[in-house]
Amino acid sequence: MLFRSETRQFFLQDAANFEFGGHVYGSGLDNGRPFFSRNIGLVNGAPVSIIAGAKLSGEYNGLNIGALSVLSDGTDTTDGQILSVARVTVPLFSESKLGFVATNGDPTGLSKNSLVGVDFQYSDSSFFGPRQRLQFDALYERSFSNTRGDDAEIGAAVVLPNEPWGGQFNFKQIGQNFYPALGFVNRPNIRFFD
């Protein structure tokens, strides 16, 4: 499976409300994402019609909310599926946030699949002095599948996007049976440092 950018307007609108993990999924590090909207409307690479969908996104009382649920059409081998994702973040400190994500459904209809996750995205724009930013992101996710079992992913990233000195460190560990059916995993059972 290849990670390709979303192009459908329904999924692009307020897409930031569904983003999870921060820099852990920075440039080219998409393996292990809990939600990948391009999985909706595809079964084994073949297009499947979306019969109906509902989406809620925005901010309420300081909470950033993103939720969507769609009903996809059936195929020759599977019934239609209800596929859902919910994401909530709450601001912490002055520039940071704590978030939760949950998904449910398998576009193929071949399993019962769900996922829950939590992430923390810390940012301080004057950690090392004026205009010297520190960013730290951490996440934990667990997928539940009646065919593959339950497994987890953990990850962390430290980013110093400063001049003249800067850098980034990423760590990610994906379990052998980690399988978010509405997400993106092209290489399970890895431990990655960058």
N, C-alpha and C positions, 0 to 999 in steps of 0.2 A: 504494500500500500504506500502511495506517495502522499505527502502533505502538500495540498494545493490550496491556494487562497479562495475564500468564499466570494461569490459574485452575485448571489441572489439578494435583492434589496430587503426582503422580509428578515433575513438573517443578519444583514449588514447593519441595519438600523439599530443603534444603541448596542453594538457588539461589545463595546468596552465593558458594559455591565456584566458580561459573562466571562471576561478574562480572569484567569486563575493562575497563581504561582509567580507572577512577576518575572524577574530575570532568570528564574530557573528554566524558563522556556524561551530564553533569549535567542538571538539569531542562529537559526539552524538547529536548535535543541528542542524540537517539537515532540520528540518521543515521550510518551507517557501522559499526554494531555487528557484531562477528564472529559472534555466536551469538544467535539469537532463537528460543526454544523453541517459539513458536507456529507457526513454519514446519513443525514436525514434526506430521503428521496433517492437513495441508492441501495440496491441489494446485490451484493457480489458484482459490483461494477455496472449493473444495469439500472437505468432510471426507473423510478416508481413514483406514481402520482401522489401528491399530497392532497387529501380530500378536504381537510379543514385544519386550521391552526389558530392558536391564541397566544398572545404575547403580552407580558406586562413588564415594563422597564421604567426606571426613573429613580427619584430620590424621595424618601418620606421620613421626616423627622430625624435626619442625619444618616439614615440607612440608605445604602445604594442597593437597589433590587433589580434583578433580572430573572424572569421566569418565562418559559414557553412550553407549550405542549402541542403536538401535532398528531393527527391521525393519518397514517399512510395507507395507500391502497394495498391490496393483497397481490400476490404473484401466483404463478401456476403451482407453486409448492408451499406457499405460506399464506396465512390470513393477514388482514390489515393489522397494523401495529399502532399502539399509542406510545409515543416517545416523548419524554419530558426531561427538563433540566430546570434547576432553580439555583440561583446564586445570590448571596447576601453579603455585603461588607459593611463594617461599622468603623468609623474613624477612631484612631487612637493617637494620643499625644498631639502634636501639631501637624505632622506630615505623614503619618503612618496609618495602616488599616489592618483589621483582622477580618477574615472572610471564611465563608462556608459554601460548599457546593454539593449538590446531590443530583444524580441522574437516575433514570429508570427506563428500561426498555432495550430491546435488541432489534435493530432494523431488519435483520434476516428472519426474525421470528423463531429461530432455532434454539433459543435459550431464554431463561429468565435471568435478567442481568440488572444490577444496580450498582451505584457507587456513592460513597460519601467522602468528603475531604475537607480539610481546614488549611488555611494558609495565613501567614503573617508577612506583611510587607512594611519594613521599617525604612524610613528616610529621614535624614537630618542634613539640611543644606548648609550648616556651619559647624560640622563635627570637628574638623581640623582647622577651623578659622573661617573668616569670611569667604563665602563662595567656594568652600571646599566640602563637597557633598560625600556622604556615606550612605549606601543603600544596602540593606540586608533583607533577603527574602527566604522564607522557609515554608515547606509544605509537607503534608501527609495525606495520602489518599488510600482508600481500601475499596477494592471491587469485590462483588459477590455474584457468583455465577453458579447455576445448578449443573453446568456441564464441565466447567474448569476449576471449580472450587473458589476459595477466597484467597486474595493475596494483596500486597501493598506496594506502594511507591513512597519513597521519601526523597526530599531534595532540598538543597540550599544554594544560595548564591550571594556573594559579596561583591559589590561593585563600587569602584572609586572613579567616577567619570570626571576627573579633574585635570587641570593643566598646571604645570608642565608634567606632573606625574599622575598616572592613573592605572587602573588595572581591573581585572575581573577574575573571580574564581567561582567555578560551578561544581557541584556534586549532585549526583542523582543515582539512586539505586531502585531498580524495578524488579519486582519478584517474578519468578518463572510463570506463575499463574495469574498475574495481574492482567485483567482483561476488562477495560471499560468499553462496552459495546457501542456507546455513543461518543467515545473518545478516539484517541489516536495512539496506537502502539505498533511500531514496526520492529522493535527489538526488545522482547522481554528478557528477564534473567540477566541483567547487566548491572555493573557498578561502574559509573562514569565520573572521571575527574577532568577538568579542563582549566 
